[in-house]
Amino acid sequence: MKTVNVVAALIINQDQVFATQRGYGEFKDGWEFPGGKIEPGETPEEALKREIKEELATEIQVEKLLTTVEYDYPTFQLSMQCFICKVERGNLTLLEHEAARWLSYDELDDVDWLPADRIVMGELRKYLIKDQNEKEK
């Protein structure tokens, strides 16, 4: 089975994360973290910055790798590196997605995540709780 290597941006603003709804393709209408395929010669961080600029007309700061998810879809295996990111410049303008939402920790289950993105939730929740606890200190 073919492996597709992608990157995803978990764009955090205070206690919220940015989620997008696919507007095209086999998984249209499913919710995901924005990102895309790594092109030959790109680092994962470079690919993520390029994808977010192309999809959301925004420049991001890639802070750290949160997790890597391996998921077997029916026709391919997905290897998705998920990075914690912050908006550096721009307004997160939807150029390819159908919709988007800022989700608080309590709202993470309010959208119909794609299967691989659903797996990220456990690590994201741990990160948000840790981040929130550090801010309260």
Salt bridges, closest charged atoms under 4 A:
ASP29 OD1 - LYS28 NZ 3.26
GLU32 OE1 - ARG22 NH1 3.17
GLU32 OE2 - HIS97 NE2 3.30
GLU39 OE2 - ARG50 NH2 4.00
GLU42 OE2 - ARG50 NE 2.59
GLU51 OE2 - ARG50 NH1 3.19
GLU54 OE1 - ARG50 NH1 3.31
GLU55 OE1 - HIS97 NE2 3.66
GLU59 OE2 - LYS53 NZ 3.56
GLU59 OE1 - ARG89 NH1 2.53
GLU63 OE1 - LYS86 NZ 3.86
GLU98 OE1 - LYS28 NZ 2.58
ASP109 OD2 - ARG125 NH2 2.77
ASP112 OD1 - ARG118 NH2 3.63
GLU123 OE2 - LYS126 NZ 3.24
ASP131 OD2 - LYS135 NZ 3.28
